[in-house]
Amino acid sequence: MVNYIRSREVADRQIKKWGMRASLRRASGDRECWALEVQLTASEKRSLKNFNSRVFIISAIDLDVPPTKEDSLITYVGALELPPLRQVAPVAPLAPGGIVVYWELQVE
């Protein structure tokens, strides 16, 4: 039997190791999270809504409120806040067995 809680913990460690601090911004305020940009091949990009879209996976650990379509993703370079990235597709959870391992966002 697969341990999805452990899978979520492993995903969280990898996102924190290779990703960056980020924020999910909505009118009610920012929520800190960890995000990892997924590097896609040209053929994978063709399956996206827009070829220029970027895909990020967001750690599900320590994220009390799940991301929604109205959230913008804010990324940082050091302490410098980069312009907000608007979502262009519905938020997609990877949730086998009903346990969210991570959230996938397509943004521009």
C-alpha positions as CSV (number, residue, x, y, z in Angstrom):
1,M,0.0,0.0,0.0
2,V,1.2,3.5,-0.9
3,N,1.8,5.9,2.0
4,Y,0.5,9.2,0.5
5,I,1.4,11.2,3.7
6,R,5.0,10.1,3.2
7,S,4.8,11.0,-0.5
8,R,3.6,14.5,0.5
9,E,6.5,14.9,2.9
10,V,9.0,13.8,0.2
11,A,7.4,16.2,-2.3
12,D,7.7,19.0,0.3
13,R,11.4,18.4,0.9
14,Q,12.1,18.3,-2.9
15,I,10.1,21.5,-3.5
16,K,12.0,23.3,-0.6
17,K,15.4,21.9,-1.8
18,W,15.0,22.9,-5.5
19,G,12.3,25.6,-5.4
20,M,11.8,29.0,-3.8
21,R,9.8,30.9,-1.3
22,A,6.7,32.3,-2.9
23,S,3.3,33.8,-1.9
24,L,-0.2,33.2,-3.1
25,R,-1.9,36.7,-3.3
26,R,-5.6,37.4,-3.2
27,A,-7.6,40.4,-2.0
28,S,-7.8,39.1,1.5
29,G,-4.0,39.0,1.8
30,D,-0.8,37.0,1.0
31,R,-0.2,33.4,2.1
32,E,3.4,32.2,2.1
33,C,4.3,28.9,0.4
34,W,7.0,27.1,-1.4
35,A,7.0,26.8,-5.2
36,L,9.0,24.9,-7.8
37,E,8.9,25.8,-11.5
38,V,8.6,22.7,-13.6
39,Q,10.9,22.7,-16.7
40,L,8.8,21.5,-19.6
41,T,9.9,20.1,-23.0
42,A,8.5,21.8,-26.1
43,S,6.1,18.9,-26.7
44,E,4.8,19.2,-23.1
45,K,4.3,22.9,-23.5
46,R,2.1,22.3,-26.5
47,S,-0.4,20.6,-24.2
48,L,-0.8,23.8,-22.1
49,K,-3.5,26.4,-22.6
50,N,-0.8,28.9,-23.9
51,F,2.7,27.9,-25.1
52,N,4.2,30.7,-22.9
53,S,2.5,29.5,-19.7
54,R,4.8,28.4,-16.8
55,V,4.0,25.6,-14.5
56,F,4.7,25.6,-10.8
57,I,4.1,23.0,-8.2
58,I,3.2,24.3,-4.7
59,S,3.9,22.3,-1.5
60,A,0.7,21.2,0.2
61,I,2.4,21.2,3.7
62,D,1.8,24.3,5.8
63,L,-0.8,25.6,3.3
64,D,-3.9,25.9,5.3
65,V,-6.1,27.4,2.6
66,P,-5.9,25.6,-0.8
67,P,-5.0,27.8,-3.8
68,T,-7.9,28.9,-6.0
69,K,-8.2,30.5,-9.4
70,E,-8.3,34.1,-7.9
71,D,-4.8,33.7,-6.4
72,S,-1.8,35.2,-8.1
73,L,1.6,33.6,-7.6
74,I,4.3,35.9,-6.3
75,T,7.9,34.8,-6.6
76,Y,11.0,36.4,-5.2
77,V,14.7,36.7,-6.2
78,G,16.3,37.2,-2.8
79,A,14.2,39.8,-1.1
80,L,13.0,41.3,-4.4
81,E,9.4,40.6,-5.2
82,L,8.8,39.9,-8.9
83,P,5.6,40.9,-10.7
84,P,2.5,38.7,-9.9
85,L,1.9,35.7,-12.1
86,R,-1.7,35.3,-13.1
87,Q,-3.3,31.8,-13.3
88,V,-4.5,30.8,-16.7
89,A,-5.9,27.3,-15.9
90,P,-7.8,25.8,-12.9
91,V,-5.6,24.8,-9.9
92,A,-4.8,21.0,-10.2
93,P,-4.1,19.0,-7.1
94,L,-2.2,15.8,-7.2
95,A,-4.3,14.0,-4.7
96,P,-4.2,10.2,-4.9
97,G,-6.2,8.6,-2.2
98,G,-7.7,12.0,-1.3
99,I,-4.4,13.2,0.2
100,V,-3.1,16.3,-1.6
101,V,0.6,15.7,-2.3
102,Y,1.1,19.1,-4.1
103,W,-0.8,21.7,-6.1
104,E,-0.1,22.5,-9.8
105,L,-0.5,26.0,-11.1
106,Q,-0.3,27.3,-14.7
107,V,0.6,30.9,-14.7
108,E,1.7,33.8,-17.0
